[in-house]
Amino acid sequence: VRVELEELGGRDLWDAVRLLRGRWLQPHRNSSFIAGPAYARVVVDGIVRGDLGELRGFDVDDIETMRYVSAPDATTKYGTGYHGGVIEVSTRGRGR
């Protein structure tokens, strides 16, 4: 992912995700338990940041990795309320 992000330098993370992994921004199929579409939430360096709009606050040059975590896996890792899954972002310099 880092190489892909370097090619998009000067953009915010929203644009990078839209161009590289656009499906992550789409609503996900919801179960019969949830009304309405379920969008992914954003977690940066292990901290829940909120909705997809949070991606606009990051420059791609500051991002090391990003990945999508499915709703079941996000629920296991973060608890309930992640029906659209999670976009996990790791910033540069933080290491994992």
N, C-alpha and C positions, 0 to 999 in steps of 0.2 A: 504494500500500500504506500509506503514512503516514496518509492520511485514514482508512482502515479501522482501523488500529491505534489511532488517537486515539479512535475510537468505543468501543474495548474497554479504555480506560484502567483501571488497577488490576489487571490480570490478568498472569499470567506468559506468556511466549512460547509455552509448550506449549499453553495454553488458546487463545491467539490462533490458532495454526496449526490446532488441532483445529476451531475454529469457522469460520475463513476458508478454509482449504485442507486439509481433513481427509484428502484422498487422499494427501498427502505423508507421512502417518504410517503408511500401510498398507504391508505388504510388497509388493515389486515382483516381477514375474515373474522368475524366475531362469533362467539359461541352463543347458544340460545340464552345464556345467562346475562349477556351484556346488550344493552340497547345502543344502536348507532355504531358508526365505524370506530375501530380501535387503531389509533396511531401510535407509533413507537415513541418512547420517552428517551431522554438523553441523560447519560451518565458520563461524567468527565473525571478521570483519575479517581474513580470509585465513589464520587459524590453525585447523588441524583440532582440534576440541574433543572429538569422540567420537560416542557414540550419541545417540539422540533424547532421552534423559533430560537431556542438557545444556540443552535448551530451557527446562527448569524454573528455571534459574538467572538468567533475564533478565526484567526487567519490560518490558512493551510500550512504556512511555514512553521507554525507552532505545534503542529500535530505529528506525532510519531506513528500511531496506528489508530484504526477505527474498525469496528466490526459490529455486525448485527447479531443480537441474541434473541432467539425465538421466545414467544410468550411463555411456553412451559418452562424453558430454562431460566428466563428472567424471573419468573415467579419463584422458582426454587432458589435462585441466588439473592433476589432483592425483596421478596415477599409479594403480597397481593397488589393488584392495581396495575399490572403491566401487560394488559390484554393485547396490546399491539407490539409487544416486544420492547427491546432496548437497543439503542445505538450507543455502544461503549466507545469512548474516545480516550486515548492516552496521549497526553501532551509530551513534547520533547523535554528531556532533562529530568523527567520524573522516574523513568525506569519502572520495570515491573518485576 
